[in-house]
Amino acid sequence: MTRTLIAFAGFTGLAAVALFSAPASAERAVPIPAALKDVPATKGPQLAVLAGGCFWGMEAVFEHVKGVKSVTSGYAGGTAATANYDDVSSETTNHAEAIRIVYDPAQISYATLLRVYFSVAHNPTQLNRQGPDQGTSYRSAIFAQNPQQRAVAAAYIAQLSKAHVFPAPIVTRIETGKFFAAEDYHQNFFDRNPYHPYIVQWDKPKVAAFQAAFKSIARS
């Protein structure tokens, strides 16, 4: 989970920074169809919890979605006792780095959030890893908050799998488990650290890809 050390073991000092901040190739959203099923709109804010690699980039993408009221980085799937960066980094706690999304269903639907999630927020075909990060804490997982979300997520995975929109099988799991907010220094990391090498290399291209592919629901 320690981003730089895991991704670039053996490189130190300026060499590591230079390699880690090298320009990434332009990332593009995967064109996928809208979900055939969706959670019925209800009054008041709703919650979605999604995991797909480092929560910095996941948080950044969904903070740019219209109708999203807040995004919190955290840990899902384990217990409160080990819901902290050091313990989760050990890959022994069953937590996944995840984000909790508070959204207005009158403005954005759950299935639309899933479309962003599968298309550009992460790669749902990578098992227990995303980009340079490896381990079960980086798994692709949807933590359904109710039976309706679970049914919609399962149906969408089946729909995308049947359509063969990805070159490899979707490995996204649908799980249950509580969400625990991460440490304060992880929150809004993208906005507070725009020149951090990891943000420049992996997350800025992802946000740009979202804004290009989802213009109708993207905040500027």
Backbone bond lengths (Angstrom), bond angles and torsions (degrees), N, CA, C in turn:
res aa  C-N    CA-C-N  psi(-1)  N-CA   C-N-CA  omega(-1)  CA-C   N-CA-C  phi
1 M - - - 1.446 - - 1.508 112.25 -
2 T 1.346 118.39 -21.78 1.457 119.59 176.54 1.510 108.15 -71.13
3 R 1.333 115.62 104.73 1.455 120.71 -164.13 1.536 113.72 -51.70
4 T 1.318 117.69 -61.29 1.449 120.87 -173.02 1.523 112.04 -65.20
5 L 1.312 118.24 -44.31 1.458 120.93 -173.79 1.514 111.76 -67.99
6 I 1.333 117.35 -39.19 1.464 119.57 178.96 1.516 110.83 -70.51
7 A 1.311 116.90 -43.54 1.457 120.25 -173.99 1.524 111.93 -72.64
8 F 1.324 116.60 -33.65 1.452 118.97 -172.50 1.525 111.52 -133.87
9 A 1.313 116.11 50.54 1.455 120.35 177.79 1.523 109.66 -58.12
10 G 1.316 115.99 134.48 1.458 120.44 179.07 1.513 112.93 100.40
11 F 1.332 117.96 -15.01 1.456 120.95 176.53 1.525 107.84 -104.37
12 T 1.315 116.63 133.65 1.451 120.69 -178.53 1.514 109.97 -133.00
13 G 1.332 114.70 165.62 1.450 120.75 174.32 1.509 113.72 56.51
14 L 1.349 116.13 -140.58 1.454 121.59 -175.78 1.510 112.32 -64.08
15 A 1.317 117.40 -31.64 1.459 119.91 179.40 1.510 111.04 -62.49
16 A 1.346 116.09 -42.43 1.460 119.85 179.72 1.516 110.55 -65.59
17 V 1.343 116.80 -43.24 1.463 120.01 -179.50 1.515 110.49 -63.43
18 A 1.321 117.22 -43.15 1.457 120.48 -178.77 1.520 111.25 -61.89
19 L 1.333 115.70 -43.95 1.459 118.99 -179.92 1.516 110.99 -68.02
20 F 1.339 115.73 -42.09 1.458 120.30 -174.33 1.521 111.88 -70.28
21 S 1.344 117.62 -27.08 1.453 120.07 -177.26 1.518 112.62 -101.66
22 A 1.317 117.57 11.17 1.452 119.57 177.65 1.522 109.72 -62.21
23 P 1.334 118.80 142.97 1.458 120.96 -176.82 1.520 111.77 -57.25
24 A 1.324 115.77 132.52 1.460 120.51 177.19 1.517 109.36 -84.05
25 S 1.315 115.81 154.27 1.449 118.76 173.78 1.523 108.41 -66.86
26 A 1.308 116.79 148.99 1.461 120.70 -176.13 1.525 110.08 -60.10
27 E 1.315 116.01 123.58 1.454 120.62 179.16 1.518 109.24 -86.19
28 R 1.312 115.94 143.79 1.456 120.90 -179.83 1.518 110.45 -125.45
29 A 1.304 115.92 148.11 1.449 120.28 175.06 1.525 109.21 -71.69
30 V 1.317 116.33 143.63 1.459 120.78 174.67 1.525 107.72 -80.60
31 P 1.331 118.74 122.84 1.474 119.78 179.81 1.520 110.47 -70.08
32 I 1.311 116.34 113.61 1.465 120.10 -179.73 1.520 109.34 -128.84
33 P 1.328 117.60 152.95 1.468 120.03 -179.55 1.513 111.81 -72.88
34 A 1.325 115.48 158.16 1.456 120.59 173.58 1.521 109.14 -67.79
35 A 1.302 116.14 153.81 1.465 120.65 179.92 1.522 110.64 -67.95
36 L 1.314 115.01 143.47 1.464 120.37 177.80 1.519 111.85 -79.58
37 K 1.325 116.46 -21.51 1.463 121.24 178.64 1.518 109.43 -121.91
38 D 1.325 116.46 151.17 1.454 120.23 -179.65 1.522 109.40 -147.59
39 V 1.320 115.53 160.17 1.456 121.20 175.18 1.529 108.21 -76.38
40 P 1.325 118.79 128.80 1.466 120.27 179.37 1.524 111.42 -57.17
41 A 1.311 116.07 139.28 1.464 121.09 179.70 1.523 110.28 -64.60
42 T 1.319 115.81 139.36 1.457 121.79 177.03 1.522 108.71 -128.70
43 K 1.321 116.40 166.51 1.454 120.01 178.12 1.521 109.80 -81.43
44 G 1.306 114.02 145.05 1.451 118.99 177.24 1.507 113.12 87.92
45 P 1.332 116.77 163.44 1.458 121.66 -177.50 1.529 111.82 -66.91
46 Q 1.335 115.45 148.25 1.453 122.63 178.76 1.531 109.33 -124.12
47 L 1.341 116.03 163.67 1.452 121.61 -178.17 1.518 111.19 -114.09
48 A 1.315 115.59 144.66 1.460 122.84 170.14 1.520 107.04 -135.66
49 V 1.333 117.18 139.76 1.460 121.43 177.96 1.530 107.68 -125.70
50 L 1.328 115.58 121.35 1.458 122.07 -174.95 1.523 110.14 -131.19
51 A 1.317 116.08 142.37 1.458 121.97 176.39 1.516 109.08 -124.68
52 G 1.337 115.92 136.62 1.457 119.75 -179.32 1.508 111.70 -168.17
53 G 1.327 116.50 60.46 1.451 119.50 -179.10 1.516 111.51 91.79
54 C 1.313 115.92 -161.58 1.460 121.89 -178.45 1.518 111.09 -52.92
55 F 1.325 116.15 128.41 1.464 118.50 -176.62 1.517 113.89 -71.54
56 W 1.331 118.78 -14.30 1.459 119.66 177.80 1.531 111.40 -59.92
57 G 1.319 115.86 -49.20 1.462 119.66 -178.10 1.509 112.76 -73.01
58 M 1.324 117.31 -38.49 1.462 120.28 176.98 1.521 110.23 -59.52
59 E 1.323 115.57 -46.39 1.461 120.59 178.46 1.523 110.64 -58.99
60 A 1.327 116.83 -45.36 1.461 121.21 -176.45 1.522 111.57 -61.84
61 V 1.324 117.91 -43.64 1.459 120.68 -179.87 1.522 110.55 -61.30
62 F 1.313 117.38 -50.74 1.462 119.86 -173.23 1.525 112.96 -75.09
63 E 1.315 117.86 -19.64 1.461 119.46 172.89 1.524 111.36 -68.18
64 H 1.316 117.44 -16.45 1.463 121.72 179.34 1.526 113.04 -97.09
65 V 1.332 117.56 8.19 1.465 121.36 -179.15 1.526 110.07 -94.72
66 K 1.310 116.47 126.13 1.465 120.97 176.66 1.531 109.94 -61.90
67 G 1.303 116.22 137.29 1.456 120.79 -179.22 1.514 112.95 95.14
68 V 1.330 117.19 -14.42 1.459 121.13 175.01 1.523 108.07 -84.13
69 K 1.320 115.95 124.64 1.462 121.22 -176.47 1.522 112.76 -89.75
70 S 1.320 117.07 -35.31 1.460 120.34 177.68 1.516 109.63 -160.58
71 V 1.327 115.67 155.15 1.463 122.27 176.07 1.522 107.45 -134.45
72 T 1.327 116.14 131.30 1.461 121.97 -179.79 1.517 109.01 -122.43
73 S 1.323 116.79 130.55 1.454 121.19 174.69 1.522 109.68 -82.15
74 G 1.335 116.37 142.95 1.453 118.22 -179.71 1.510 112.67 -172.18
75 Y 1.327 114.22 -158.59 1.459 122.19 -175.60 1.522 108.98 -128.26
76 A 1.314 117.12 134.94 1.460 121.31 -178.74 1.522 110.01 -132.58
77 G 1.320 115.45 147.19 1.454 120.37 173.79 1.512 115.68 104.70
78 G 1.331 117.93 -13.28 1.462 121.75 179.21 1.517 110.75 -117.37
79 T 1.314 115.88 -158.39 1.454 120.85 -177.50 1.525 111.25 -101.66
80 A 1.322 115.32 165.36 1.458 120.99 179.72 1.525 111.40 -64.42
81 A 1.329 116.83 -33.10 1.467 120.90 -174.89 1.520 113.11 -62.10
82 T 1.330 117.20 -29.99 1.467 120.65 -177.03 1.529 112.35 -115.60
83 A 1.316 117.18 16.46 1.465 120.85 -179.14 1.526 109.96 -84.00
84 N 1.316 115.46 67.57 1.460 122.04 176.82 1.519 108.31 -146.46
85 Y 1.311 115.94 159.42 1.458 120.99 -171.34 1.523 112.89 -59.05
86 D 1.332 116.70 -44.55 1.459 119.23 -176.66 1.522 111.99 -63.41
87 D 1.335 116.44 -45.38 1.461 119.32 -178.96 1.531 111.85 -69.41
88 V 1.323 116.77 -43.35 1.464 119.66 -179.96 1.520 110.52 -63.42
89 S 1.333 116.85 -32.02 1.467 121.24 178.67 1.521 112.51 -62.75
90 S 1.319 117.12 -21.69 1.456 120.78 -179.67 1.524 112.32 -74.26
91 E 1.323 117.25 -12.75 1.466 123.64 -178.98 1.528 112.05 61.04
92 T 1.325 116.46 32.45 1.466 120.51 179.55 1.521 112.60 -122.95
93 T 1.336 118.62 4.63 1.471 120.94 -171.26 1.521 113.81 -102.74
94 N 1.324 117.12 -8.07 1.473 123.84 -176.19 1.520 113.31 71.17
95 H 1.318 118.32 4.89 1.458 119.49 174.74 1.526 110.68 -74.27
96 A 1.308 115.13 154.19 1.458 122.53 166.98 1.517 107.90 -118.32
97 E 1.319 116.90 139.84 1.463 118.18 169.66 1.522 106.47 -62.39
98 A 1.312 116.93 128.56 1.457 120.88 -172.50 1.518 110.46 -145.55
99 I 1.307 115.19 169.41 1.465 120.77 173.83 1.515 109.20 -126.86
100 R 1.323 114.69 144.81 1.465 121.69 173.39 1.524 107.53 -105.58
101 I 1.321 115.72 121.33 1.453 122.15 -177.79 1.523 109.09 -106.24
102 V 1.309 117.00 126.46 1.461 121.83 169.76 1.524 106.30 -101.56
103 Y 1.327 116.51 120.29 1.464 119.46 -175.03 1.519 111.63 -134.15
104 D 1.319 114.54 158.11 1.457 122.29 178.16 1.522 108.38 -97.16
105 P 1.336 119.21 109.18 1.469 120.60 -177.27 1.523 113.57 -66.29
106 A 1.326 117.58 -10.96 1.460 120.06 174.57 1.523 110.73 -77.65
107 Q 1.332 117.13 -17.49 1.460 122.01 -178.65 1.521 113.44 -110.73
108 I 1.305 116.65 -33.33 1.462 121.08 -177.95 1.529 108.32 -144.50
109 S 1.301 116.89 137.05 1.466 119.66 -177.33 1.523 111.01 -95.78
110 Y 1.307 115.45 163.11 1.468 120.76 178.71 1.524 110.88 -61.96
111 A 1.324 117.03 -43.35 1.460 119.65 -179.11 1.525 111.73 -65.66
112 T 1.322 117.80 -30.94 1.459 119.94 176.55 1.520 110.65 -69.31
113 L 1.321 116.60 -38.03 1.464 119.56 173.85 1.528 110.49 -60.06
114 L 1.325 116.43 -40.98 1.460 119.84 178.06 1.525 111.66 -65.74
115 R 1.320 116.45 -34.60 1.465 118.90 178.21 1.524 110.54 -62.78
116 V 1.331 117.12 -42.63 1.463 121.09 176.01 1.523 110.25 -63.78
117 Y 1.307 115.84 -42.87 1.466 122.39 -179.66 1.523 111.52 -57.55
118 F 1.322 117.50 -48.89 1.454 120.86 -177.69 1.533 112.41 -76.80
119 S 1.314 117.62 -32.31 1.455 120.99 -173.48 1.519 113.77 -78.73
120 V 1.338 116.19 -42.23 1.464 117.55 -169.42 1.521 114.63 -140.98
121 A 1.332 119.19 -22.53 1.462 119.95 -175.40 1.520 112.74 -71.31
122 H 1.343 116.63 -27.27 1.459 120.32 177.69 1.523 108.31 -163.97
123 N 1.322 115.95 177.01 1.463 121.47 178.25 1.531 108.41 -104.22
124 P 1.329 118.51 107.98 1.458 120.82 -175.02 1.518 114.60 -75.96
125 T 1.324 117.66 2.90 1.471 120.30 178.84 1.526 112.27 -101.51
126 Q 1.322 117.99 -1.03 1.459 121.00 -179.69 1.528 109.37 -94.38
127 L 1.318 116.81 122.57 1.451 122.18 -175.96 1.530 111.12 -89.39
128 N 1.330 115.00 118.52 1.469 121.64 176.91 1.524 112.75 54.86
129 R 1.316 115.41 38.95 1.460 120.01 175.03 1.525 108.57 -168.37
130 Q 1.319 115.69 160.34 1.451 122.72 170.24 1.514 107.25 -149.16
131 G 1.326 116.43 122.98 1.460 119.47 179.29 1.519 110.88 54.81
132 P 1.344 117.36 -123.67 1.466 120.19 -176.42 1.523 113.37 -83.78
133 D 1.337 118.07 -5.92 1.459 121.88 -172.40 1.523 111.09 -98.93
134 Q 1.328 116.73 133.04 1.450 121.25 -176.60 1.522 110.85 -128.48
135 G 1.329 115.66 145.32 1.453 121.29 179.16 1.519 110.22 133.49
136 T 1.320 116.09 161.18 1.468 119.51 -178.20 1.521 112.63 -66.49
137 S 1.322 117.86 -20.79 1.473 119.51 178.15 1.526 111.33 -70.05
138 Y 1.334 116.67 -11.44 1.464 120.64 177.70 1.525 111.63 -105.38
139 R 1.315 117.19 18.57 1.462 120.71 -177.08 1.522 111.83 -68.85
140 S 1.320 114.04 157.88 1.458 121.88 174.96 1.527 107.64 -87.29
141 A 1.325 116.71 115.35 1.465 120.07 -175.43 1.523 111.39 -151.55
142 I 1.303 114.98 140.99 1.464 122.47 175.04 1.522 107.26 -109.87
143 F 1.313 117.07 120.54 1.453 122.01 178.31 1.529 107.99 -97.58
144 A 1.320 114.45 89.34 1.464 120.60 -176.10 1.526 110.06 -61.94
145 Q 1.323 116.01 135.21 1.455 121.50 -177.77 1.519 113.24 -91.63
146 N 1.322 116.85 -9.52 1.460 121.27 179.14 1.534 108.30 -164.69
147 P 1.334 117.57 169.15 1.468 119.95 -178.71 1.528 113.74 -60.06
148 Q 1.337 116.93 -32.91 1.461 119.53 179.84 1.530 110.85 -64.83
149 Q 1.324 116.80 -44.44 1.466 119.78 177.52 1.524 111.03 -62.54
150 R 1.309 116.85 -42.08 1.463 120.35 179.45 1.524 111.03 -60.02
151 A 1.327 116.77 -44.01 1.460 120.72 -178.42 1.523 111.11 -65.97
152 V 1.330 116.76 -42.17 1.465 120.62 -179.80 1.524 110.39 -66.62
153 A 1.322 117.50 -42.59 1.470 120.88 179.31 1.528 111.08 -62.90
154 A 1.322 116.79 -44.46 1.467 120.29 179.75 1.521 110.94 -63.95
155 A 1.326 116.60 -41.58 1.460 120.28 -179.81 1.528 111.12 -66.08
156 Y 1.335 117.10 -37.28 1.466 119.78 -178.51 1.529 110.59 -70.86
157 I 1.326 117.19 -40.53 1.462 119.51 176.33 1.528 110.04 -60.04
158 A 1.327 116.28 -42.96 1.464 120.03 178.76 1.526 111.06 -64.27
159 Q 1.325 116.27 -40.75 1.468 120.88 179.66 1.529 111.24 -62.85
160 L 1.334 116.66 -47.23 1.463 120.51 -178.98 1.525 111.26 -67.70
161 S 1.328 116.18 -36.65 1.470 119.77 178.51 1.520 110.86 -65.42
162 K 1.309 116.71 -42.67 1.457 121.14 -179.84 1.525 111.22 -64.76
163 A 1.334 116.48 -34.12 1.468 121.45 -179.05 1.531 112.51 -81.43
164 H 1.316 117.20 -9.06 1.481 122.09 179.44 1.522 111.38 53.39
165 V 1.327 116.35 47.84 1.460 119.46 -178.99 1.526 112.24 -78.67
166 F 1.322 117.10 -14.86 1.462 121.07 176.91 1.524 108.98 -114.25
167 P 1.328 117.16 150.22 1.466 119.65 -178.12 1.523 113.70 -75.49
168 A 1.314 117.75 -7.35 1.462 122.42 179.37 1.528 108.18 -137.92
169 P 1.319 118.13 163.33 1.467 120.79 -178.64 1.526 112.63 -62.56
170 I 1.314 116.16 145.98 1.457 122.21 173.66 1.527 108.31 -74.24
171 V 1.324 117.09 129.25 1.466 121.11 -178.47 1.528 112.19 -108.90
172 T 1.304 117.53 7.02 1.463 122.26 -178.11 1.518 111.11 -59.43
173 R 1.330 115.51 130.36 1.453 121.86 177.79 1.521 110.23 -99.48
174 I 1.321 116.36 148.78 1.463 121.33 171.38 1.521 106.60 -105.68
175 E 1.327 114.94 117.56 1.452 120.15 -171.65 1.528 111.71 -124.39
176 T 1.325 113.89 170.16 1.454 121.29 169.54 1.521 107.59 -118.84
177 G 1.296 116.61 157.79 1.459 120.01 179.82 1.510 111.05 151.34
178 K 1.309 115.22 153.12 1.458 120.60 -178.46 1.529 110.43 -78.85
179 F 1.317 114.30 156.77 1.464 122.26 177.85 1.518 108.22 -107.45
180 F 1.333 115.72 136.44 1.453 121.86 177.44 1.528 108.45 -126.96
181 A 1.322 116.85 128.17 1.463 120.89 -178.62 1.524 110.39 -63.29
182 A 1.320 115.12 141.91 1.464 120.86 177.39 1.520 110.46 -79.00
183 E 1.305 115.18 174.67 1.453 121.96 179.65 1.526 110.80 -59.05
184 D 1.327 115.79 154.37 1.466 120.93 -175.30 1.528 112.05 -57.43
185 Y 1.328 117.73 -34.94 1.459 118.68 -175.23 1.524 112.73 -70.05
186 H 1.320 117.67 -12.95 1.462 120.75 176.06 1.537 112.04 -87.10
187 Q 1.314 117.77 -17.95 1.460 120.16 -174.80 1.535 110.96 -76.10
188 N 1.327 115.50 137.62 1.477 121.90 179.87 1.530 111.09 52.63
189 F 1.309 115.93 36.57 1.456 120.38 -174.89 1.518 112.02 -62.96
190 F 1.312 117.05 -38.68 1.463 121.99 -179.36 1.521 111.12 -59.89
191 D 1.326 116.95 -47.32 1.464 120.81 -177.14 1.521 112.23 -72.53
192 R 1.324 116.11 -33.66 1.462 119.28 -176.52 1.527 112.93 -84.51
193 N 1.331 116.88 -16.03 1.474 120.62 -176.70 1.529 110.73 -133.53
194 P 1.335 117.58 60.70 1.471 120.02 -173.48 1.521 114.26 -64.54
195 Y 1.337 118.07 -19.06 1.462 120.03 -178.19 1.533 112.28 -108.18
196 H 1.300 117.02 8.98 1.460 119.72 175.78 1.528 108.20 -61.79
197 P 1.333 118.38 133.07 1.471 120.34 -175.80 1.530 113.87 -53.78
198 Y 1.321 117.70 -39.99 1.468 119.87 -179.76 1.529 110.64 -65.54
199 I 1.314 116.64 -41.26 1.475 120.98 179.41 1.523 109.91 -63.64
200 V 1.316 116.76 -45.49 1.468 121.08 -179.14 1.527 110.88 -63.25
201 Q 1.316 116.47 -43.52 1.459 121.15 -174.12 1.525 112.75 -74.25
202 W 1.340 117.24 -44.09 1.455 119.92 -168.31 1.522 115.23 -112.14
203 D 1.314 117.60 -30.87 1.466 118.87 -169.72 1.526 114.96 -102.03
204 K 1.315 118.13 -35.56 1.467 118.73 177.42 1.533 111.82 -61.79
205 P 1.332 119.66 -41.73 1.475 118.86 176.11 1.521 112.48 -62.39
206 K 1.315 116.84 -33.60 1.463 121.04 -179.57 1.539 110.74 -67.89
207 V 1.329 116.67 -43.78 1.461 120.45 178.41 1.526 110.47 -65.42
208 A 1.317 116.56 -41.00 1.466 120.15 178.30 1.524 111.01 -63.19
209 A 1.332 116.58 -39.32 1.460 120.37 178.64 1.523 110.97 -64.42
210 F 1.335 116.66 -40.50 1.464 119.83 176.87 1.517 110.83 -61.20
211 Q 1.321 117.21 -47.54 1.462 120.84 -177.12 1.518 111.39 -63.55
212 A 1.311 117.83 -32.91 1.466 120.97 179.17 1.523 112.50 -75.10
213 A 1.330 116.67 -36.49 1.470 120.68 -174.22 1.524 113.45 -89.98
214 F 1.329 116.96 -23.55 1.470 120.52 -174.40 1.543 109.98 -125.21
215 K 1.315 115.10 53.65 1.464 119.54 -174.48 1.525 112.84 -60.81
216 S 1.322 117.58 -32.34 1.463 119.52 -176.15 1.524 112.96 -71.31
217 I 1.317 118.32 -20.86 1.457 120.53 -179.59 1.529 112.18 -119.80
218 A 1.318 117.65 9.89 1.470 121.18 -176.10 1.516 111.25 -95.01
219 R 1.306 115.78 133.13 1.461 120.91 169.50 1.517 108.31 -78.75
220 S 1.304 115.52 151.28 1.469 119.09 177.62 1.521 109.53 -79.53
